[in-house]
Amino acid sequence: MSIEQIKDTNFQQDVIDDSNNQPVLVDFWAEWCGPCKALGPILENIATEFEGKIKVKKINIDENPSTPANYGIRSIPTIMIFKDGAVANTKIGLSSEADIKDWINSQL
């Protein structure tokens, strides 16, 4: 399962509206961010393993500055889980795959 890249313009539809049907994990990242690049393969694995339970999407904060500003993103990587149209939980910084899976499971 590939991770969908989203933009400011479709955030409402692709994340907020989608999260009413299924939780959505959003990765706020940037090209220059080393820890963000390390998180990429972990999220690919999670997208595959949790397919049907949670959707995984990414938003580049440099190309899409409005959404990170709206959610007060101050450091990256930041991952957020959206459920029922709102932020359910936030995790800041790079974590192990096991930690992220435990965190997701606690939100499902």
C-alpha positions as CSV (number, residue, x, y, z in Angstrom):
1,M,0.0,0.0,0.0
2,S,1.5,3.3,-0.9
3,I,1.3,6.4,1.2
4,E,-0.7,9.2,-0.2
5,Q,0.9,12.7,-0.5
6,I,-1.6,15.3,0.5
7,K,-1.7,19.1,0.1
8,D,-3.2,22.1,1.9
9,T,-5.9,22.3,-0.7
10,N,-7.2,18.8,-0.1
11,F,-6.5,18.4,3.6
12,Q,-10.1,18.9,4.6
13,Q,-11.3,16.2,2.2
14,D,-8.4,13.7,2.4
15,V,-7.9,13.9,6.2
16,I,-10.7,15.5,8.1
17,D,-13.6,14.1,6.0
18,D,-11.9,10.7,5.5
19,S,-11.3,10.3,9.3
20,N,-15.0,10.1,9.8
21,N,-14.9,6.6,8.1
22,Q,-11.5,5.4,9.2
23,P,-8.6,6.9,11.3
24,V,-6.0,8.8,9.3
25,L,-2.4,9.0,10.3
26,V,-0.7,12.2,8.9
27,D,3.1,12.5,8.7
28,F,4.2,16.2,8.7
29,W,7.6,16.1,7.0
30,A,10.2,18.0,4.8
31,E,12.8,16.9,2.3
32,W,15.7,18.3,4.4
33,C,14.7,16.5,7.6
34,G,16.9,13.5,8.3
35,P,14.6,11.9,11.0
36,C,11.7,12.4,8.5
37,K,13.5,10.3,5.9
38,A,14.2,7.6,8.6
39,L,10.5,7.5,9.4
40,G,9.5,7.0,5.8
41,P,10.2,3.2,5.6
42,I,8.6,2.6,9.0
43,L,5.4,4.3,7.8
44,E,5.5,2.3,4.6
45,N,5.5,-0.9,6.7
46,I,2.7,0.4,9.0
47,A,0.6,1.4,6.0
48,T,0.8,-2.2,4.7
49,E,0.3,-3.8,8.1
50,F,-2.6,-1.7,9.2
51,E,-4.3,-1.6,5.8
52,G,-8.1,-1.5,6.4
53,K,-7.6,-0.1,9.9
54,I,-5.9,3.2,9.4
55,K,-4.9,5.3,6.4
56,V,-1.4,6.7,6.3
57,K,-0.8,10.1,4.5
58,K,2.1,12.6,4.3
59,I,2.2,16.3,3.9
60,N,5.3,18.3,3.0
61,I,5.4,21.3,5.3
62,D,7.6,23.4,2.9
63,E,5.2,23.0,0.0
64,N,2.0,23.2,2.2
65,P,2.6,25.8,5.0
66,S,-1.0,26.4,5.9
67,T,-1.9,23.0,7.4
68,P,1.1,22.7,9.7
69,A,0.4,26.3,10.9
70,N,-3.2,25.4,11.6
71,Y,-2.1,22.5,13.8
72,G,0.8,24.2,15.5
73,I,3.5,22.0,14.1
74,R,6.8,23.3,15.5
75,S,9.1,20.4,14.9
76,I,9.2,17.5,12.5
77,P,8.7,14.7,12.1
78,T,5.3,15.0,13.7
79,I,2.6,12.4,13.2
80,M,-1.0,12.9,14.1
81,I,-3.9,10.5,14.2
82,F,-7.2,12.0,13.1
83,K,-10.5,10.4,14.1
84,D,-14.1,11.6,13.6
85,G,-12.9,14.8,12.0
86,A,-10.5,15.9,14.7
87,V,-7.0,15.2,16.1
88,A,-7.1,12.2,18.3
89,N,-3.4,12.1,19.2
90,T,0.0,13.5,18.3
91,K,3.6,12.0,18.4
92,I,6.6,14.3,17.8
93,G,10.0,13.1,16.8
94,L,11.4,9.8,15.4
95,S,10.3,6.7,17.3
96,S,10.9,3.0,16.7
97,E,8.5,1.0,14.5
98,A,7.4,-1.0,17.6
99,D,6.6,2.3,19.5
100,I,4.6,3.7,16.6
101,K,2.6,0.5,16.3
102,D,1.8,0.4,20.0
103,W,0.8,4.1,19.8
104,I,-1.5,3.4,16.8
105,N,-3.0,0.4,18.4
106,S,-3.8,2.5,21.5
107,Q,-5.8,4.8,19.2
108,L,-7.8,2.2,17.3
